[in-house]
Amino acid sequence: MPERRTPPAELGQSRPLAPPIYVSSVYALPDLDALDRIMEGIEAGFIYARDAHPNALQLAERLAELENGASAVMCASGMAAISSLLIALLRQGDRIVISDQLYGKSLQLFESHLNRFGIQTSFVDALDPAQVRASLAKPARILFVETLSNPMLRVADLETLANLAHEQDCLFVVDNTFATPILVRPLDHGADVVVESLTKLMGGHSDVTLGVVISRGTLAEQIAAIVSTWGFFASPFDCWLAARGLATLSLRMRAASNNARILADWLKEQAGVVRVIYPGLVEHPDHALAGRLFNGGFGSVLCFELVSGREAVNRFMRLAQRIPFSPSLGDTTTTCSHPALTSHRFMDPEVKRRLGIGDGLIRLSVGVEQVDQIKAELAKGLK
Ligand SMILES: *Cc1c(COP(=O)(O)O)cnc(C)c1O
């Protein structure tokens, strides 16, 4: 940050402890020599906010550190982060292999948009290494998965997948939005690139829309060039808010994971609840893998299924007023969502049935409230 070295004259010897927001879309320079030195990277400085601004750089540095990456680039949203990465890495004729359980909009991007640019997408069940190996036998540029899938919360075996990708000279990209670097740092387990939506848990207060691409290598320069030319840049105010949210990420994740584990056990005992899906439960198919991979917790998201489908869900939403039906996740407040009619609304009904996404399934994004408060509110909804 340039102002660390030369504090603005009007502040004298003092500096603000809280970082300032630099809303300026353009910067003023003393002369052409200064312009040259900044453009050539000899001296720090900013010129035009779409190319770079202090709030984005500051936040990117902290995120690179959190994920143990070499560098990070802020983008306007999680989708902008994924798009920048794809535009930076792919060219016409390339092929990519993706998990068939990705975030809905990611699936749409891969399925309906990339093919217009001559890029071929193959879907795999990323939980089945043999299937991934078979698909990667044909040349592919990228293998793309999510650490924790939505809504079944299946856990990707990062090391196995990284090895499969690297055996074929393929880049391994992980969307770590549901886990966050507090649970796992995919770069430490073989991933080449991590993408994240800060809109969810990382921002943590439902007031920013932001994404990031973090890599081990020198990818950042390419990504930054895409962000600047395609216009995917992150706004200073959102970066500033996200930096504030990040300050409590580890506290929030630990509190929410703890609550989620208690609530998962409790929900299992409630009348009207057919099943509970949470990696912290021994009966979850990836419980052991999650235990090995994750750092002190199983995440803040769980799902439970009500016996009488849509009607029961409507009743639950009307009665549990303090658990807002709000189709996102990661707030400090507990919220609920309904995968069948929101994130997976346009999925083929047959695939939905196969994945177990029924009308009675509720996804709970567990917050950091006192767990007894959440329990009491859930109990109202289950009456
Ligand atoms: C929300 C989400 C995204 C997209 O992020 P936006 O900030 O909403 O664009 C990508 N991946 C996952 C797993 C998400 O949950």
Ligand as a Chemical Component Dictionary entry (heavy atoms), coordinates in Angstrom:
data_LIG
# 
_chem_comp.id                   LIG 
_chem_comp.type                 NON-POLYMER 
_chem_comp.pdbx_formal_charge   0 
_chem_comp.three_letter_code    LIG 
# 
loop_
_chem_comp_atom.comp_id 
_chem_comp_atom.atom_id 
_chem_comp_atom.alt_atom_id 
_chem_comp_atom.type_symbol 
_chem_comp_atom.charge 
_chem_comp_atom.model_Cartn_x 
_chem_comp_atom.model_Cartn_y 
_chem_comp_atom.model_Cartn_z 
_chem_comp_atom.pdbx_ordinal 
LIG C1 C1 C 0 -22.639 -18.330 -5.076 1  
LIG C2 C2 C 0 -21.663 -19.252 -5.661 2  
LIG C3 C3 C 0 -20.932 -18.899 -6.808 3  
LIG C4 C4 C 0 -21.151 -17.585 -7.529 4  
LIG O1 O1 O 0 -20.819 -16.493 -6.752 5  
LIG P1 P1 P 0 -21.497 -15.043 -6.983 6  
LIG O2 O2 O 0 -20.689 -14.169 -6.086 7  
LIG O3 O3 O 0 -22.929 -15.162 -6.583 8  
LIG O4 O4 O 0 -21.331 -14.726 -8.415 9  
LIG C5 C5 C 0 -20.018 -19.796 -7.299 10 
LIG N1 N1 N 0 -19.824 -20.996 -6.718 11 
LIG C6 C6 C 0 -20.493 -21.362 -5.613 12 
LIG C7 C7 C 0 -20.217 -22.688 -5.005 13 
LIG C8 C8 C 0 -21.439 -20.519 -5.047 14 
LIG O5 O5 O 0 -22.131 -20.903 -3.967 15 
# 
loop_
_chem_comp_bond.comp_id 
_chem_comp_bond.atom_id_1 
_chem_comp_bond.atom_id_2 
_chem_comp_bond.value_order 
_chem_comp_bond.pdbx_ordinal 
LIG C1 C2 SING 1  
LIG C2 C3 SING 2  
LIG C2 C8 DOUB 3  
LIG C3 C4 SING 4  
LIG C3 C5 DOUB 5  
LIG C4 O1 SING 6  
LIG O1 P1 SING 7  
LIG P1 O2 DOUB 8  
LIG P1 O3 SING 9  
LIG P1 O4 SING 10 
LIG C5 N1 SING 11 
LIG N1 C6 DOUB 12 
LIG C6 C7 SING 13 
LIG C6 C8 SING 14 
LIG C8 O5 SING 15 
# 
